[in-house]
Each structure stands twice: as C-alpha cells, then as structure tokens.
C-alpha cells in the first residue's frame, strides 16, 4: 500500500469521526459512525470502535471499504501535501 495522504488539521487533535469526513474516508457523519461501529476503522494498526477517539498529528487511520482499503495520516496545518 502507498504512503497515506497527509490531511492537515488546524488544532492539536481531532476526533476520529470528524477526521474520517475531513480526509474523505467517509461521506457523512452517519457513514463514519457505521464504519467505526462495524470495526472497519483502524488507528495506527489497531481496530478502534470509538468514534470520539482523539487523534493527534502522526496518527494513521485506515478504513476497509468495499472498493478496497483507504488510509490517511493526521498532519499539522503546515504539512499539507
């Protein structure tokens, strides 16, 4: 798998559900909720079912979607690709 896209956030942390939407890994809050609840989301290689989990710069989020896995890394506002 290729390197994850770096998605900059403006604060020091972001909740997992919000990041899924920001990174384009989920189209809506409802889809993010469903993906997390079904165990389709992992953070730094470990499945996490807490939509409110706080992510920080450097965390890598992977989502297993029907069309294949997608992933993104939390970046600081100054590290956009």
C-alpha positions in Angstrom: 0.0 0.0 0.0 1.2 3.5 -0.8 2.0 6.2 1.8 -1.1 7.7 3.3 -2.2 11.1 2.3 -1.4 13.7 5.0 -4.5 15.6 6.0 -3.8 18.8 7.9 -5.8 19.7 11.0 -5.9 23.2 12.5 -5.9 22.1 16.2 -3.7 19.8 18.2 -6.2 16.9 17.9 -9.4 15.8 16.1 -12.0 13.2 16.8 -11.9 10.1 14.7 -15.4 10.6 13.2 -14.5 14.2 12.2 -11.2 13.1 10.7 -12.9 10.4 8.6 -15.1 13.0 7.0 -12.3 15.6 6.6 -10.0 13.0 5.0 -12.7 11.9 2.6 -12.7 8.4 4.1 -16.4 8.8 4.9 -19.0 10.9 3.1 -21.1 11.8 6.2 -21.2 11.5 9.9 -23.6 8.6 9.6 -21.2 6.7 7.4 -18.3 7.4 9.7 -20.4 6.1 12.7 -21.3 3.0 10.8 -17.7 2.3 9.7 -16.4 2.7 13.2 -19.2 0.6 14.8 -18.6 -2.2 12.3 -14.9 -2.4 13.1 -13.8 -1.2 9.7 -11.5 1.5 11.0 -8.1 1.1 12.5 -5.8 3.7 14.0 -2.1 3.0 13.9 -2.8 -0.6 13.0 -5.3 -1.4 15.7 -9.1 -1.5 15.2 -10.9 1.2 17.2 -14.6 1.4 17.7 -14.7 4.7 19.4 -15.8 7.4 17.0 -14.8 10.1 19.6 -11.3 8.8 19.9 -8.9 11.8 19.8 -6.3 11.7 17.1 -3.1 13.7 17.1 -0.6 14.6 14.4 1.2 11.4 13.1 -1.7 9.0 13.7 -2.6 6.9 10.6 -6.2 5.9 10.0 -7.1 3.1 7.7 -10.6 2.2 6.6 -11.6 -1.1 4.9 -14.1 -0.2 2.2 -15.9 -2.5 -0.3 -13.8 -1.0 -3.1 -10.5 -1.5 -1.1 -8.6 -0.1 1.8 -8.0 3.7 2.1 -5.8 5.5 4.6 -4.8 8.9 5.7 -2.4 10.4 8.2 -3.2 13.3 10.6 -0.9 16.2 9.8 -0.3 19.7 11.2 -1.6 22.6 9.3 1.9 23.3 8.0 2.4 19.8 6.5 -0.2 19.7 3.7 0.8 17.8 0.5 
